[in-house]
Amino acid sequence: MATPGGEQPHSPRPSLWPVGFALGIACILVGLVVNWWVVAVGGAIAMVFGLLWARDATRDYREPVEVAPETREPQPAAAGASEPEPESVGAERYPRNKFLELSTLGLGAAIGGIVTLPIAGFAVIPGFIDQEQDDVDLGPLANFPEGQFVIATFMLKPDEGEVSRRTVYVRNNGLLDGQPSFTLISSRCVHLGCPVQPNGLIQDRNAKDVQTRAAPVKLIPVQSVVGFGCPCHGGQYNTEGNRTAGPPVRSLDRYEYAIRNGRLVLLSSYSVGNVEGTGKDAMIKKYPITGPGEHVDGPEAWLYPIQPSQVSS
């Protein structure tokens, strides 16, 4: 099919700009789950390649069109007839069908954005806000006898109720450089997240509730702890949280802590690759908090280069 001016239609020139634009969109979608910095990088890539793509696609319409003058064989004029005016010759620089096509696509994109962005915002944004853990007061240091594990259950976010209840295993290691030393081990199994149990005698009769400003904390002493076990899939850990048997891929997570006005305060959690030594002499390989089943060190950790935001468990 011929175009005006007798030219044959031709396919657009091959271009890599659409590939770069698609990569930018992919980065944006990944960033919505992982991190806002990835969204920003993806948006910048998509914008740059999108502009280059649009510029390349409209090049034929922006370049000046050269029109060769029309030549005709002279015709003898009829007697008494006036010579007709020559027709003006011009080129259509922006066809109407192209304008309608781009307008339709633009309008559809605008409507899609108006409908999609609010839904995506309500679905995605809550996962990125208010992810910081509040400090948790576990009570006076006197509630934690030296060398003995105590089960402490508390509400991570009291305003959310029981759904935010967490458990930590606390051991008083005595003094280190004149300051109290504690081991605080998370109850979340690092295989699939099941709650691990202490392998020892749990003294439920000696449990007590400690009143704090935020919410009560329940403390249950445990005697003769020889490690921790997962009742779901048989994972086993020693008293420092190191894996000793079963499917877990690393040591149990731990919590940081602070001593304020003679009270033990629970801070944020972190993941552990391995613990060398015991008690106050332990050497801990710390990593940012990581999900169950994920390695934090060694070649396997390369499979998990970016960790999404997580609240402490």
C-alpha positions as YAML, in Angstrom:
chain: A
units: angstrom
residues:
- id: 1
  name: MET
  ca: [0.00, 0.00, 0.00]
- id: 2
  name: ALA
  ca: [1.46, 3.31, -1.09]
- id: 3
  name: THR
  ca: [1.69, 6.34, 1.15]
- id: 4
  name: PRO
  ca: [1.09, 9.93, 0.03]
- id: 5
  name: GLY
  ca: [3.92, 10.99, -2.21]
- id: 6
  name: GLY
  ca: [4.33, 7.53, -3.73]
- id: 7
  name: GLU
  ca: [6.63, 6.20, -0.99]
- id: 8
  name: GLN
  ca: [6.36, 2.63, 0.25]
- id: 9
  name: PRO
  ca: [5.69, 2.10, 3.99]
- id: 10
  name: HIS
  ca: [8.64, 0.91, 6.00]
- id: 11
  name: SER
  ca: [9.09, -0.71, 9.41]
- id: 12
  name: PRO
  ca: [10.53, 1.35, 12.29]
- id: 13
  name: ARG
  ca: [14.25, 1.22, 12.73]
- id: 14
  name: PRO
  ca: [15.40, -1.39, 15.28]
- id: 15
  name: SER
  ca: [16.04, 0.16, 18.69]
- id: 16
  name: LEU
  ca: [17.23, -0.91, 22.14]
- id: 17
  name: TRP
  ca: [15.35, 1.87, 23.95]
- id: 18
  name: PRO
  ca: [12.24, -0.30, 24.59]
- id: 19
  name: VAL
  ca: [14.46, -2.89, 26.27]
- id: 20
  name: GLY
  ca: [15.90, -0.28, 28.63]
- id: 21
  name: PHE
  ca: [12.41, 1.07, 29.33]
- id: 22
  name: ALA
  ca: [11.19, -2.44, 30.20]
- id: 23
  name: LEU
  ca: [14.15, -2.93, 32.53]
- id: 24
  name: GLY
  ca: [13.28, 0.31, 34.30]
- id: 25
  name: ILE
  ca: [9.68, -0.82, 34.80]
- id: 26
  name: ALA
  ca: [10.94, -4.16, 36.14]
- id: 27
  name: CYS
  ca: [13.17, -2.33, 38.64]
- id: 28
  name: ILE
  ca: [10.19, -0.27, 39.81]
- id: 29
  name: LEU
  ca: [8.09, -3.38, 40.42]
- id: 30
  name: VAL
  ca: [10.92, -5.11, 42.29]
- id: 31
  name: GLY
  ca: [11.57, -1.96, 44.31]
- id: 32
  name: LEU
  ca: [7.97, -1.82, 45.49]
- id: 33
  name: VAL
  ca: [8.72, -5.04, 47.35]
- id: 34
  name: VAL
  ca: [12.38, -4.54, 48.24]
- id: 35
  name: ASN
  ca: [13.35, -0.91, 48.78]
- id: 36
  name: TRP
  ca: [12.33, 2.60, 47.73]
- id: 37
  name: TRP
  ca: [15.85, 3.27, 46.42]
- id: 38
  name: VAL
  ca: [15.33, 0.56, 43.82]
- id: 39
  name: VAL
  ca: [12.07, 2.26, 42.82]
- id: 40
  name: ALA
  ca: [13.92, 5.55, 42.34]
- id: 41
  name: VAL
  ca: [16.63, 3.92, 40.21]
- id: 42
  name: GLY
  ca: [14.03, 2.08, 38.13]
- id: 43
  name: GLY
  ca: [12.02, 5.28, 37.64]
- id: 44
  name: ALA
  ca: [15.11, 7.14, 36.44]
- id: 45
  name: ILE
  ca: [16.01, 4.34, 34.01]
- id: 46
  name: ALA
  ca: [12.43, 4.12, 32.68]
- id: 47
  name: MET
  ca: [12.22, 7.90, 32.24]
- id: 48
  name: VAL
  ca: [15.54, 8.20, 30.37]
- id: 49
  name: PHE
  ca: [14.92, 5.26, 28.05]
- id: 50
  name: GLY
  ca: [11.28, 6.25, 27.58]
- id: 51
  name: LEU
  ca: [12.29, 9.73, 26.41]
- id: 52
  name: LEU
  ca: [14.92, 8.29, 24.09]
- id: 53
  name: TRP
  ca: [12.38, 5.83, 22.73]
- id: 54
  name: ALA
  ca: [9.81, 8.57, 22.10]
- id: 55
  name: ARG
  ca: [12.46, 10.76, 20.50]
- id: 56
  name: ASP
  ca: [13.55, 7.95, 18.19]
- id: 57
  name: ALA
  ca: [9.95, 7.00, 17.30]
- id: 58
  name: THR
  ca: [9.03, 10.56, 16.28]
- id: 59
  name: ARG
  ca: [12.23, 11.35, 14.41]
- id: 60
  name: ASP
  ca: [10.57, 11.04, 11.00]
- id: 61
  name: TYR
  ca: [7.97, 13.61, 12.00]
- id: 62
  name: ARG
  ca: [10.47, 16.09, 13.38]
- id: 63
  name: GLU
  ca: [12.90, 16.05, 10.46]
- id: 64
  name: PRO
  ca: [12.17, 18.52, 7.63]
- id: 65
  name: VAL
  ca: [10.54, 16.97, 4.58]
- id: 66
  name: GLU
  ca: [12.02, 17.79, 1.20]
- id: 67
  name: VAL
  ca: [9.51, 17.87, -1.65]
- id: 68
  name: ALA
  ca: [10.75, 17.75, -5.23]
- id: 69
  name: PRO
  ca: [8.99, 20.12, -7.64]
- id: 70
  name: GLU
  ca: [6.47, 18.48, -9.92]
- id: 71
  name: THR
  ca: [7.35, 18.52, -13.63]
- id: 72
  name: ARG
  ca: [4.84, 18.16, -16.43]
- id: 73
  name: GLU
  ca: [4.97, 18.15, -20.17]
- id: 74
  name: PRO
  ca: [3.62, 21.44, -21.52]
- id: 75
  name: GLN
  ca: [0.15, 21.04, -23.05]
- id: 76
  name: PRO
  ca: [-1.11, 23.27, -25.82]
- id: 77
  name: ALA
  ca: [-3.70, 25.65, -24.48]
- id: 78
  name: ALA
  ca: [-7.10, 25.58, -26.10]
- id: 79
  name: ALA
  ca: [-8.17, 28.67, -27.87]
- id: 80
  name: GLY
  ca: [-9.86, 31.13, -25.57]
- id: 81
  name: ALA
  ca: [-9.24, 29.00, -22.48]
- id: 82
  name: SER
  ca: [-7.28, 30.33, -19.53]
- id: 83
  name: GLU
  ca: [-4.40, 28.27, -18.10]
- id: 84
  name: PRO
  ca: [-5.40, 26.63, -14.78]
- id: 85
  name: GLU
  ca: [-3.61, 27.58, -11.58]
- id: 86
  name: PRO
  ca: [-0.95, 25.07, -10.52]
- id: 87
  name: GLU
  ca: [-1.98, 22.95, -7.53]
- id: 88
  name: SER
  ca: [-0.05, 23.49, -4.36]
- id: 89
  name: VAL
  ca: [2.02, 20.46, -3.49]
- id: 90
  name: GLY
  ca: [2.69, 19.65, 0.15]
- id: 91
  name: ALA
  ca: [3.49, 16.72, 2.48]
- id: 92
  name: GLU
  ca: [1.44, 15.59, 5.47]
- id: 93
  name: ARG
  ca: [3.90, 15.88, 8.32]
- id: 94
  name: TYR
  ca: [1.76, 14.34, 11.10]
- id: 95
  name: PRO
  ca: [-1.05, 12.04, 9.90]
- id: 96
  name: ARG
  ca: [-4.34, 12.22, 11.73]
- id: 97
  name: ASN
  ca: [-4.43, 8.47, 12.34]
- id: 98
  name: LYS
  ca: [-1.07, 8.68, 14.15]
- id: 99
  name: PHE
  ca: [-2.36, 11.51, 16.34]
- id: 100
  name: LEU
  ca: [-5.48, 9.52, 17.22]
- id: 101
  name: GLU
  ca: [-3.37, 6.43, 18.00]
- id: 102
  name: LEU
  ca: [-1.04, 8.28, 20.35]
- id: 103
  name: SER
  ca: [-3.91, 10.16, 21.97]
- id: 104
  name: THR
  ca: [-5.75, 6.90, 22.65]
- id: 105
  name: LEU
  ca: [-2.65, 5.29, 24.15]
- id: 106
  name: GLY
  ca: [-1.93, 8.33, 26.29]
- id: 107
  name: LEU
  ca: [-5.50, 8.58, 27.54]
- id: 108
  name: GLY
  ca: [-5.55, 4.85, 28.33]
- id: 109
  name: ALA
  ca: [-2.27, 5.13, 30.25]
- id: 110
  name: ALA
  ca: [-3.60, 8.09, 32.25]
- id: 111
  name: ILE
  ca: [-6.82, 6.25, 33.14]
- id: 112
  name: GLY
  ca: [-4.86, 3.12, 34.05]
- id: 113
  name: GLY
  ca: [-2.55, 5.13, 36.29]
- id: 114
  name: ILE
  ca: [-5.44, 6.89, 38.04]
- id: 115
  name: VAL
  ca: [-7.13, 3.54, 38.74]
- id: 116
  name: THR
  ca: [-4.01, 1.50, 39.58]
- id: 117
  name: LEU
  ca: [-1.82, 3.83, 41.64]
- id: 118
  name: PRO
  ca: [-4.20, 4.25, 44.61]
- id: 119
  name: ILE
  ca: [-4.80, 0.49, 44.78]
- id: 120
  name: ALA
  ca: [-1.08, -0.26, 44.54]
- id: 121
  name: GLY
  ca: [-0.35, 2.38, 47.15]
- id: 122
  name: PHE
  ca: [-2.76, 0.95, 49.72]
- id: 123
  name: ALA
  ca: [-1.47, -2.56, 49.02]
- id: 124
  name: VAL
  ca: [2.28, -1.86, 49.02]
- id: 125
  name: ILE
  ca: [3.06, 1.24, 51.08]
- id: 126
  name: PRO
  ca: [1.99, -0.17, 54.50]
- id: 127
  name: GLY
  ca: [4.77, -2.76, 54.16]
- id: 128
  name: PHE
  ca: [7.38, 0.02, 54.11]
- id: 129
  name: ILE
  ca: [6.18, 2.29, 56.89]
- id: 130
  name: ASP
  ca: [6.41, 1.91, 60.65]
- id: 131
  name: GLN
  ca: [8.82, -1.01, 60.36]
- id: 132
  name: GLU
  ca: [11.00, 0.08, 63.26]
- id: 133
  name: GLN
  ca: [10.59, -1.92, 66.44]
- id: 134
  name: ASP
  ca: [9.75, -0.09, 69.63]
- id: 135
  name: ASP
  ca: [11.96, -0.74, 72.63]
- id: 136
  name: VAL
  ca: [10.46, -3.27, 75.04]
- id: 137
  name: ASP
  ca: [10.96, -3.03, 78.80]
- id: 138
  name: LEU
  ca: [11.40, -6.57, 80.19]
- id: 139
  name: GLY
  ca: [11.59, -5.47, 83.82]
- id: 140
  name: PRO
  ca: [14.21, -5.21, 86.61]
- id: 141
  name: LEU
  ca: [17.49, -7.10, 86.30]
- id: 142
  name: ALA
  ca: [16.68, -8.94, 89.53]
- id: 143
  name: ASN
  ca: [14.10, -10.98, 87.61]
- id: 144
  name: PHE
  ca: [16.88, -12.70, 85.64]
- id: 145
  name: PRO
  ca: [19.09, -14.95, 87.83]
- id: 146
  name: GLU
  ca: [22.65, -15.35, 86.64]
- id: 147
  name: GLY
  ca: [23.28, -18.45, 84.51]
- id: 148
  name: GLN
  ca: [19.59, -19.33, 84.14]
- id: 149
  name: PHE
  ca: [17.32, -19.00, 81.12]
- id: 150
  name: VAL
  ca: [14.03, -17.14, 81.52]
- id: 151
  name: ILE
  ca: [11.21, -17.20, 78.95]
- id: 152
  name: ALA
  ca: [9.94, -13.67, 78.38]
- id: 153
  name: THR
  ca: [6.73, -13.14, 76.39]
- id: 154
  name: PHE
  ca: [5.70, -9.61, 75.44]
- id: 155
  name: MET
  ca: [3.67, -7.62, 72.93]
- id: 156
  name: LEU
  ca: [5.81, -6.06, 70.25]
- id: 157
  name: LYS
  ca: [3.04, -3.54, 69.47]
- id: 158
  name: PRO
  ca: [0.54, -3.41, 72.37]
- id: 159
  name: ASP
  ca: [-1.99, -1.43, 70.34]
- id: 160
  name: GLU
  ca: [-2.29, -4.43, 67.96]
- id: 161
  name: GLY
  ca: [-3.07, -6.88, 70.75]
- id: 162
  name: GLU
  ca: [-2.13, -10.55, 71.05]
- id: 163
  name: VAL
  ca: [-1.25, -10.86, 67.36]
- id: 164
  name: SER
  ca: [1.98, -9.00, 68.14]
- id: 165
  name: ARG
  ca: [3.02, -11.26, 71.03]
- id: 166
  name: ARG
  ca: [6.63, -12.47, 70.83]
- id: 167
  name: THR
  ca: [8.86, -14.76, 72.88]
- id: 168
  name: VAL
  ca: [12.54, -14.36, 73.73]
- id: 169
  name: TYR
  ca: [14.82, -16.58, 75.80]
- id: 170
  name: VAL
  ca: [16.90, -14.48, 78.19]
- id: 171
  name: ARG
  ca: [20.01, -15.58, 80.07]
- id: 172
  name: ASN
  ca: [21.99, -13.46, 82.51]
- id: 173
  name: ASN
  ca: [25.68, -14.10, 81.76]
- id: 174
  name: GLY
  ca: [27.03, -12.11, 84.71]
- id: 175
  name: LEU
  ca: [29.33, -9.10, 84.49]
- id: 176
  name: LEU
  ca: [31.52, -8.27, 81.50]
- id: 177
  name: ASP
  ca: [33.94, -5.39, 82.05]
- id: 178
  name: GLY
  ca: [31.83, -4.32, 85.01]
- id: 179
  name: GLN
  ca: [28.56, -4.28, 83.03]
- id: 180
  name: PRO
  ca: [25.75, -6.88, 83.02]
- id: 181
  name: SER
  ca: [25.89, -9.25, 80.04]
- id: 182
  name: PHE
  ca: [22.82, -10.96, 78.59]
- id: 183
  name: THR
  ca: [22.01, -13.48, 75.87]
- id: 184
  name: LEU
  ca: [18.63, -12.86, 74.20]
- id: 185
  name: ILE
  ca: [17.64, -15.55, 71.70]
- id: 186
  name: SER
  ca: [14.57, -15.35, 69.45]
- id: 187
  name: SER
  ca: [12.06, -18.20, 69.53]
- id: 188
  name: ARG
  ca: [11.61, -18.14, 65.73]
- id: 189
  name: CYS
  ca: [13.09, -21.23, 64.07]
- id: 190
  name: VAL
  ca: [15.27, -20.21, 61.14]
- id: 191
  name: HIS
  ca: [14.02, -23.11, 59.07]
- id: 192
  name: LEU
  ca: [10.39, -22.10, 58.45]
- id: 193
  name: GLY
  ca: [9.61, -19.80, 61.38]
- id: 194
  name: CYS
  ca: [8.01, -22.22, 63.83]
- id: 195
  name: PRO
  ca: [8.41, -21.43, 67.56]
- id: 196
  name: VAL
  ca: [11.31, -23.35, 69.11]
- id: 197
  name: GLN
  ca: [11.05, -24.66, 72.67]
- id: 198
  name: PRO
  ca: [13.75, -24.86, 75.36]
- id: 199
  name: ASN
  ca: [14.99, -28.38, 76.05]
- id: 200
  name: GLY
  ca: [14.70, -28.07, 79.83]
- id: 201
  name: LEU
  ca: [12.32, -27.97, 82.74]
- id: 202
  name: ILE
  ca: [9.85, -25.09, 82.31]
- id: 203
  name: GLN
  ca: [8.67, -23.87, 85.73]
- id: 204
  name: ASP
  ca: [5.19, -22.63, 84.91]
- id: 205
  name: ARG
  ca: [4.27, -22.47, 88.59]
- id: 206
  name: ASN
  ca: [6.92, -19.80, 89.14]
- id: 207
  name: ALA
  ca: [5.74, -17.59, 86.27]
- id: 208
  name: LYS
  ca: [5.06, -13.96, 87.06]
- id: 209
  name: ASP
  ca: [3.74, -10.90, 85.29]
- id: 210
  name: VAL
  ca: [5.89, -7.77, 85.29]
- id: 211
  name: GLN
  ca: [4.08, -4.46, 84.89]
- id: 212
  name: THR
  ca: [5.67, -2.03, 82.45]
- id: 213
  name: ARG
  ca: [4.56, 1.27, 80.94]
- id: 214
  name: ALA
  ca: [3.53, -0.33, 77.64]
- id: 215
  name: ALA
  ca: [2.10, -3.76, 78.53]
- id: 216
  name: PRO
  ca: [2.67, -6.59, 81.03]
- id: 217
  name: VAL
  ca: [5.58, -8.96, 80.38]
- id: 218
  name: LYS
  ca: [5.31, -12.59, 81.44]
- id: 219
  name: LEU
  ca: [8.48, -14.27, 82.77]
- id: 220
  name: ILE
  ca: [8.82, -18.06, 83.16]
- id: 221
  name: PRO
  ca: [12.08, -19.54, 84.53]
- id: 222
  name: VAL
  ca: [13.60, -22.64, 82.93]
- id: 223
  name: GLN
  ca: [15.98, -25.06, 84.61]
- id: 224
  name: SER
  ca: [18.71, -27.26, 83.11]
- id: 225
  name: VAL
  ca: [18.44, -25.96, 79.55]
- id: 226
  name: VAL
  ca: [20.61, -28.05, 77.21]
- id: 227
  name: GLY
  ca: [19.47, -26.40, 73.98]
- id: 228
  name: PHE
  ca: [16.40, -25.58, 71.94]
- id: 229
  name: GLY
  ca: [14.28, -27.72, 69.64]
- id: 230
  name: CYS
  ca: [11.70, -27.11, 66.93]
- id: 231
  name: PRO
  ca: [8.61, -29.32, 67.30]
- id: 232
  name: CYS
  ca: [7.63, -28.88, 63.65]
- id: 233
  name: HIS
  ca: [10.56, -30.32, 61.68]
- id: 234
  name: GLY
  ca: [13.10, -31.45, 64.27]
- id: 235
  name: GLY
  ca: [15.59, -28.59, 64.12]
- id: 236
  name: GLN
  ca: [17.95, -28.55, 67.11]
- id: 237
  name: TYR
  ca: [20.13, -25.77, 68.55]
- id: 238
  name: ASN
  ca: [22.57, -25.56, 71.44]
- id: 239
  name: THR
  ca: [22.35, -23.05, 74.30]
- id: 240
  name: GLU
  ca: [24.01, -20.36, 72.14]
- id: 241
  name: GLY
  ca: [21.50, -20.87, 69.32]
- id: 242
  name: ASN
  ca: [23.93, -22.65, 66.96]
- id: 243
  name: ARG
  ca: [22.31, -25.30, 64.78]
- id: 244
  name: THR
  ca: [23.24, -28.83, 65.88]
- id: 245
  name: ALA
  ca: [20.81, -30.97, 63.84]
- id: 246
  name: GLY
  ca: [17.89, -30.82, 61.43]
- id: 247
  name: PRO
  ca: [17.05, -28.57, 58.49]
- id: 248
  name: PRO
  ca: [17.80, -25.03, 59.83]
- id: 249
  name: VAL
  ca: [20.39, -23.18, 57.74]
- id: 250
  name: ARG
  ca: [21.95, -20.94, 60.42]
- id: 251
  name: SER
  ca: [21.90, -20.02, 64.10]
- id: 252
  name: LEU
  ca: [18.86, -18.59, 65.87]
- id: 253
  name: ASP
  ca: [18.30, -14.85, 65.63]
- id: 254
  name: ARG
  ca: [19.15, -12.66, 68.62]
- id: 255
  name: TYR
  ca: [18.09, -9.34, 70.10]
- id: 256
  name: GLU
  ca: [20.20, -6.37, 71.05]
- id: 257
  name: TYR
  ca: [19.57, -4.95, 74.51]
- id: 258
  name: ALA
  ca: [20.27, -2.03, 76.81]
- id: 259
  name: ILE
  ca: [20.33, -1.49, 80.58]
- id: 260
  name: ARG
  ca: [18.30, 1.56, 81.63]
- id: 261
  name: ASN
  ca: [17.70, 2.49, 85.25]
- id: 262
  name: GLY
  ca: [18.37, -1.06, 86.38]
- id: 263
  name: ARG
  ca: [15.92, -2.57, 83.88]
- id: 264
  name: LEU
  ca: [16.55, -4.81, 80.87]
- id: 265
  name: VAL
  ca: [15.32, -3.20, 77.64]
- id: 266
  name: LEU
  ca: [14.89, -5.21, 74.45]
- id: 267
  name: LEU
  ca: [16.04, -3.49, 71.24]
- id: 268
  name: SER
  ca: [16.01, -4.58, 67.59]
- id: 269
  name: SER
  ca: [16.73, -8.13, 66.42]
- id: 270
  name: TYR
  ca: [19.47, -9.35, 64.10]
- id: 271
  name: SER
  ca: [20.41, -12.58, 62.36]
- id: 272
  name: VAL
  ca: [23.39, -14.72, 63.33]
- id: 273
  name: GLY
  ca: [25.70, -16.76, 61.14]
- id: 274
  name: ASN
  ca: [27.54, -18.56, 63.91]
- id: 275
  name: VAL
  ca: [28.45, -18.13, 67.58]
- id: 276
  name: GLU
  ca: [31.91, -19.04, 68.85]
- id: 277
  name: GLY
  ca: [32.33, -19.39, 72.59]
- id: 278
  name: THR
  ca: [29.64, -19.21, 75.23]
- id: 279
  name: GLY
  ca: [27.93, -16.67, 77.47]
- id: 280
  name: LYS
  ca: [29.66, -13.34, 77.94]
- id: 281
  name: ASP
  ca: [32.73, -14.59, 76.02]
- id: 282
  name: ALA
  ca: [30.75, -15.47, 72.89]
- id: 283
  name: MET
  ca: [31.91, -14.08, 69.53]
- id: 284
  name: ILE
  ca: [28.83, -13.46, 67.38]
- id: 285
  name: LYS
  ca: [28.77, -13.02, 63.59]
- id: 286
  name: LYS
  ca: [25.93, -10.51, 63.21]
- id: 287
  name: TYR
  ca: [23.91, -9.78, 60.07]
- id: 288
  name: PRO
  ca: [20.81, -7.72, 59.27]
- id: 289
  name: ILE
  ca: [17.59, -9.50, 60.18]
- id: 290
  name: THR
  ca: [16.83, -12.14, 57.53]
- id: 291
  name: GLY
  ca: [13.86, -14.36, 56.82]
- id: 292
  name: PRO
  ca: [13.67, -18.05, 57.79]
- id: 293
  name: GLY
  ca: [15.36, -20.49, 55.43]
- id: 294
  name: GLU
  ca: [17.79, -17.90, 54.08]
- id: 295
  name: HIS
  ca: [21.55, -18.10, 54.44]
- id: 296
  name: VAL
  ca: [23.43, -15.08, 55.76]
- id: 297
  name: ASP
  ca: [26.98, -16.15, 54.97]
- id: 298
  name: GLY
  ca: [28.85, -18.35, 52.51]
- id: 299
  name: PRO
  ca: [28.14, -18.75, 48.76]
- id: 300
  name: GLU
  ca: [24.47, -19.54, 49.45]
- id: 301
  name: ALA
  ca: [23.95, -16.00, 50.72]
- id: 302
  name: TRP
  ca: [24.58, -14.71, 47.18]
- id: 303
  name: LEU
  ca: [21.15, -16.04, 46.26]
- id: 304
  name: TYR
  ca: [19.62, -13.43, 48.60]
- id: 305
  name: PRO
  ca: [21.42, -10.17, 47.74]
- id: 306
  name: ILE
  ca: [18.69, -7.80, 48.96]
- id: 307
  name: GLN
  ca: [16.50, -8.29, 51.99]
- id: 308
  name: PRO
  ca: [13.05, -6.69, 52.15]
- id: 309
  name: SER
  ca: [12.13, -4.65, 55.18]
- id: 310
  name: GLN
  ca: [11.12, -6.82, 58.12]
- id: 311
  name: VAL
  ca: [9.91, -6.18, 61.60]
- id: 312
  name: SER
  ca: [11.61, -8.04, 64.38]
- id: 313
  name: SER
  ca: [10.25, -11.47, 65.18]
...
